[in-house]
Amino acid sequence: MMKVLVVIAFSLLMSGCSSDESDSREETIGKEIADDYNAAMDKAEDVEAKLKEQQEKIEEALRTQNP
């Protein structure tokens, strides 16, 4: 019985004294990945908008040349 109490007390002591540095680092890495992903998606949306704009200009030019 005494060994169990010592193990429980030691476990509680170790868990109470542990730091949360690993959790904050994981959140930072996850945030960095998400920020990079969002930036890439924004850039892709900009490229898509420019392509659509160019396509519309080409279609308009073709309509005006072929009545």
N, C-alpha and C positions, 0 to 999 in steps of 0.2 A: 504494500500500500504506500509506503514511504517513497519507493522508487517512482511510482506513478505520479505522485505529487511533485517530486523533484523535476521529472520530465515535463510535466505541465507547466510548472513555474518557469523553468528554463525556456520553454517554447514561447510563453507569454512575454518573457523578458526580451527575447530575441526579436519577436515580431513587433514589440513596442519600440525597440531601439533601431529598427531598420529604417533606412531613408527611402524616399520616394523618387530618387534621381532617375532610376531606370524608366519609371512611368512618364516623367516629364520629357525624357529624351525620345521615347517612342511617340509621344504626342507631337513633338517637334518634327520628327522625321515624317510622320503621317501628314502633318500640316504642310510640310515642304513639298511632299509628293502631290498632295491635293492642289496646292497653289500652282505647281508646274503643270499639272493636268489641266486646270482651269485656264491657265494662260495659253496653252496649246489649243484648247477648244475655242477660245476667243479668236485666236489667230486664224484657225480653220474657218470659223464663221465669217471673218473678214474676207478671206480668200474666196469663199463661196459667194458672198455678196458681190465682189468684183467680177467674178466669172458670170454671174447672172446679169450684171449690168452690161458687160461686153456682149453677151449673147443677145440681149435686147437691142443693143445698138446694131449688131450685125443683121438681125431679123428686120429691123426698121429700114436699114440700108437696102436690103434685098426687096422689101415691099415697095420702096420708092423707085427702084430701078425697073422692076417688072410690074407694070400697072395691070 
